[in-house]
């Protein structure tokens, strides 16, 4: 499983997959397991229990720390995101139709891409726009960039349905 960032709505549930490897940016892991909780740190939206689950997975040898942009698994590339969190990431996946981008919260909505607008919550709007531009370069088509919170995903990819999208 890949964890794009440590916000509760993306990191929660690691404990439900006790044998899965967890892929996360090393800087994201380092920050949220240490500095974020110190005086002057920032951990808004991060659930301490999710951090503990991540540390537990690491002590079990299941965490893989990604160091910047790299293809860590054949056909799957990890890329530093647009600073939605300390070191969020997005993922490129080779599929039948080419390369799809799982943008996660580095791009909330299709509107962010269409209007070239940074997401609302970011440490750095310029880095977010650079990440969106890079997603457009990496994806085989703009249609294959999947934002993290746009309900229109289920209209663009209606199969199999019932709140599940299949990107092929």
For each residue, the residues with C-beta under 8 A, 3 or more apart:
1: 14 17 20 21 22 23
2: 22 23 24 76 78 89 91 102
3: 6 10 11 14 22 23 24 28 54
4: 10 81 88 89 90 91 102 104 105 106 148
5: 10 11 28 81 84 85 87 88 89 104 105
6: 3 10 11 24 28 32 46 50 51 54 85
7: 10 11 45 46 84 85 105
8: 11 12 45 46 47 50
9: 12
10: 3 4 5 6 7 104 105 148
11: 3 5 6 7 8 14 46 47 50 53 54
12: 8 9 47 49 50
13: 16 17
14: 1 3 11 17 20 22 50 53 54 57
15: 18 53 56
16: 13
17: 1 13 14 20
18: 15
19: 62
20: 1 14 17 62
21: 1 62 63 64
22: 1 2 3 14 54 57 62 63 64
23: 1 2 3 64 66 72 73 78
24: 2 3 6 28 29 54 63 64 65 66 89
25: 28 29 65 66 67 68 78 80 87 88 89
26: 29 30 65 66 67 87
27: 30 31 86 87
28: 3 5 6 24 25 31 32 85 86 87 88 89
29: 24 25 26 32 33 54 58 63 65
30: 26 27 33 34 35
31: 27 28 34 35 36 41 86 87
32: 6 28 29 36 43 46 51 54 85 86
33: 29 30 36 51 54 55
34: 30 31 37 38
35: 30 31 38 41
36: 31 32 33 41 42 43 46 86
37: 34 41 43 48
38: 34 35 41
39:
40:
41: 31 35 36 37 38
42: 36 86
43: 32 36 37 46
44:
45: 7 8 85
46: 6 7 8 11 32 36 43 50 51 85
47: 8 11 12 50 51
48: 37 51 52
49: 12 52 53
50: 6 8 11 12 14 46 47 53 54
51: 6 32 33 46 47 48 54 55
52: 48 49 55 56
53: 11 14 15 49 50 56 57
54: 3 6 11 14 22 24 29 32 33 50 51 57 58 63
55: 33 51 52 58 59
56: 15 52 53 59 60
57: 14 22 53 54 60 62 63
58: 29 54 55 61 62 63
59: 55 56
60: 56 57
61: 58
62: 19 20 21 22 57 58
63: 21 22 24 29 54 57 58
64: 21 22 23 24 72
65: 24 25 26 29
66: 23 24 25 26 70 72 78 89
67: 25 26 70
68: 25 80
69: 77 78 79 80
70: 66 67 77 78
71: 74 75 76 77 78
72: 23 64 66 76 77 78
73: 23 76
74: 71
75: 71 93 94
76: 2 71 72 73 91 92 93 94
77: 69 70 71 72 91 92 93 138
78: 2 23 25 66 69 70 71 72 89 90 91 92
79: 69 89 90 91 92 131 134 135 138
80: 25 68 69 87 88 89 131
81: 4 5 84 87 88 89 90 104 105 106 128 131
82: 88 106 107 118 119 122 124 127 128 129 130 131 132
83: 86 87 88 122 123 124 127 128
84: 5 7 81 88 104 105 106 119 121 122 123 128
85: 5 6 7 28 32 45 46 88 105 123
86: 27 28 31 32 36 42 83 123
87: 5 25 26 27 28 31 80 81 83
88: 4 5 25 28 80 81 82 83 84 85 104 105 106
89: 2 4 5 24 25 28 66 78 79 80 81 104 106
90: 4 78 79 81 101 102 103 104 106 107 131 135
91: 2 4 76 77 78 79 101 102 104
92: 76 77 78 79 99 100 101 102 138 139
93: 75 76 77 99 100 101 102
94: 75 76 98 99
95: 98 99 100 144 167 168
96: 168
97: 100 140 141 144 168
98: 94 95 139 140 141 144
99: 92 93 94 95 138 139 140 144
100: 92 93 95 97 139 140 144 145 146 167
101: 90 91 92 93 135 138 139 144 145 146
102: 2 4 90 91 92 93 146
103: 90 106 107 132 135 145 146 147 148
104: 4 5 10 81 84 88 89 90 91 107 148
105: 4 5 7 10 81 84 85 88 108 119 121 148 149
106: 4 81 82 84 88 89 90 103 119 128 131 132 135 148
107: 82 90 103 104 112 113 119 131 132 135 145 147 148
108: 105 112 119 120 147 148 149 150
109: 112 113 147 149 150 152
110: 113 114 147 150 152
111: 114 115 117 150
112: 107 108 109 115 116 117 118 119 132 147
113: 107 109 110 116 132 135 136 142 145 147
114: 110 111
115: 111 112
116: 112 113 129 132
117: 111 112
118: 82 112 122 125 126 128 129 132
119: 82 84 105 106 107 108 112 122 128
120: 108
121: 84 105
122: 82 83 84 118 119 125 127 128
123: 83 84 85 86 127
124: 82 83 127 128
125: 118 122 128 129
126: 118 129 130
127: 82 83 122 123 124 130 131
128: 81 82 83 84 106 118 119 122 124 125 131 132
129: 82 116 118 125 126 132 133
130: 82 126 127 133 134
131: 79 80 81 82 90 106 107 127 128 134 135
132: 82 103 106 107 112 113 116 118 128 129 135 136
133: 129 130 136 137
134: 79 130 131 137 138
135: 79 90 101 103 106 107 113 131 132 138 139 145
136: 113 132 133 139 142 145
137: 133 134
138: 77 79 92 99 101 134 135
139: 92 98 99 100 101 135 136 142 144 145
140: 97 98 99 100 144
141: 97 98 144
142: 113 136 139 145
143: 156
144: 95 97 98 99 100 101 139 140 141 167
145: 100 101 103 107 113 135 136 139 142
146: 100 101 102 103 153 157 165 167
147: 103 107 108 109 110 112 113 150 153
148: 4 10 103 104 105 106 107 108
149: 105 108 109
150: 108 109 110 111 147 153
151: 154 155
152: 109 110 155 156
153: 146 147 150 156 157 165
154: 151 157 158 161 163 165
155: 151 152 158
156: 143 152 153 165
157: 146 153 154 165 166 167
158: 154 155 161 165
159: 165 166
160: 164 166
161: 154 158 164
162:
163: 154
164: 160 161
165: 146 153 154 156 157 158 159
166: 157 159 160
167: 95 100 144 146 157
168: 95 96 97
